[in-house]
Amino acid sequence: MTEKEKEQAEADPIQGANMNIEEVEKLIAEIGINSTEIALDTDALRKALVTISEEIGIWAKRAGVKYGDKDEDRWWEYPPSPPDTKTGRLVIKKLNDVWGIHIEATFAVPEYWNGNNFVGWRNPFNEEAFAQSMAWTVSLEDAGRFGLEHATKNIFAFLQDYCEELKTRHLRYADLRQKMEKIKGAFSSSSDVME
């Protein structure tokens, strides 16, 4: 480095870092563009998920069937925030009197084998975890980007499982309905005999 370059580096630290002002301006512009695109993508993603939630909410309200994702492979862990680990999953339920798809999160550690025995909660999303304020529900409208990302990755498989749950319940209720119709029919027949 020449004496003139040393003087210039001391006078202008950006130049001294081998950057010219045009490079800095270009870098700042790229940061601005990428930040804006992330915000736009997140807004669009949230809007799409909320629309899906509202549509599913119409049918979930009619069925009255609450459903939490049982597939632990689709549960996600939020980035570490020691000492607490937070797990999330999708759920269909009523939140603030509105049926839809939501995110449940919990600090209750899912059950695992520690080499000697099982530790943690068999179901970290159970009523006890909610009662102890270790678990809570968040609407997709209020969810953070990390939750939205995982909701998007898991939503199709989750909805397939929900549909299977509805089919199973439908068959069970249809069977019960037929049995009740037979019993009801027996009462109708016996009242005809009594007249």
Buried (B, 14 or more C-beta within 10 A) or exposed (E): EEEEEEEEBEEEEEBBEEEEEEEEEEEEEEEEEEEEEEEEEBEEBBEBBBEBBBEBBEBBEEBEBEBBBEEEEBBBEBEEEEEEBBBBBBBBBBBEEEBBBBBBBBBBBBEEEEEEEEEEBEBBBBEEBBEEEBBEBBBBEEBEEBBBBBBBEBBEBBBEBBEEBBEEBEEEEEEEEEEEEEEEEEEEEEEEEEE
